[in-house]
Amino acid sequence: MIDLFTNLNGSAPQVEQYTDEQYENDTDTPGLGMVAATYRRRWGDGDWAWETIGADWVDVQGPKQSLGELAKPFFAK
């Protein structure tokens, strides 16, 4: 991920560590804080899990493009 952003942006991103303590605090936060904590942890572990987002009655599909292709427009501005 760092290599991807470095390549697209021309310089390395500032990386912030998401600690276990932050995760525990965020999971104790009701509502969206708990959901955000779950995805921060999964994505930090490299588990994008497109196929597991949603419930059985929601049809969710992953992007048709790679993460690099999806990110390019944001760095082009």
C-alpha positions as CSV (number, residue, x, y, z in Angstrom):
1,M,0.0,0.0,0.0
2,I,2.8,2.4,0.9
3,D,4.5,1.6,-2.4
4,L,1.3,2.2,-4.3
5,F,0.8,5.7,-2.8
6,T,4.4,6.6,-3.2
7,N,4.2,5.7,-6.8
8,L,1.0,7.6,-7.4
9,N,1.9,10.7,-5.3
10,G,5.6,10.9,-6.0
11,S,6.5,10.9,-2.3
12,A,5.9,8.5,0.6
13,P,2.8,9.0,2.6
14,Q,2.8,9.8,6.3
15,V,2.0,6.5,8.1
16,E,0.1,6.6,11.3
17,Q,0.2,3.4,13.4
18,Y,-3.2,2.2,14.6
19,T,-2.5,0.7,18.0
20,D,-4.3,-2.1,19.9
21,E,-5.2,0.5,22.5
22,Q,-6.8,2.8,19.9
23,Y,-8.7,-0.2,18.5
24,E,-10.0,-1.2,21.9
25,N,-11.1,2.4,22.6
26,D,-12.8,2.6,19.1
27,T,-14.6,-0.7,19.5
28,D,-16.1,0.6,22.8
29,T,-17.5,3.6,20.9
30,P,-21.1,3.0,19.9
31,G,-22.3,3.5,16.4
32,L,-19.9,4.3,13.5
33,G,-16.8,4.3,15.7
34,M,-17.1,0.6,16.2
35,V,-17.6,0.0,12.5
36,A,-14.7,2.2,11.6
37,A,-12.5,0.4,14.0
38,T,-13.3,-3.0,12.5
39,Y,-12.4,-1.8,9.0
40,R,-9.3,0.0,10.1
41,R,-8.1,-3.3,11.7
42,R,-9.0,-5.4,8.7
43,W,-7.4,-3.1,6.2
44,G,-4.3,-2.7,8.3
45,D,-3.9,-6.4,8.2
46,G,-4.3,-6.3,4.4
47,D,-7.7,-8.0,4.5
48,W,-9.9,-5.9,2.2
49,A,-12.7,-8.5,2.4
50,W,-14.9,-7.1,-0.4
51,E,-16.8,-10.4,-0.5
52,T,-17.8,-10.3,3.2
53,I,-19.1,-6.7,3.4
54,G,-22.8,-6.6,4.0
55,A,-25.4,-9.1,5.0
56,D,-26.9,-12.1,3.1
57,W,-29.7,-9.9,1.8
58,V,-27.3,-7.3,0.4
59,D,-25.6,-7.9,-2.9
60,V,-22.1,-6.3,-2.5
61,Q,-19.4,-6.7,-5.1
62,G,-15.8,-5.6,-5.0
63,P,-14.5,-3.0,-7.3
64,K,-13.8,-4.1,-10.9
65,Q,-10.6,-2.1,-10.8
66,S,-7.5,-2.6,-8.8
67,L,-6.9,-0.3,-5.8
68,G,-4.2,1.5,-7.8
69,E,-6.7,2.3,-10.6
70,L,-9.3,3.5,-8.1
71,A,-6.7,5.7,-6.3
72,K,-5.3,7.4,-9.5
73,P,-8.0,10.1,-9.8
74,F,-7.4,11.3,-6.3
75,F,-3.7,11.9,-6.9
76,A,-4.2,13.5,-10.4
77,K,-5.8,16.6,-8.9
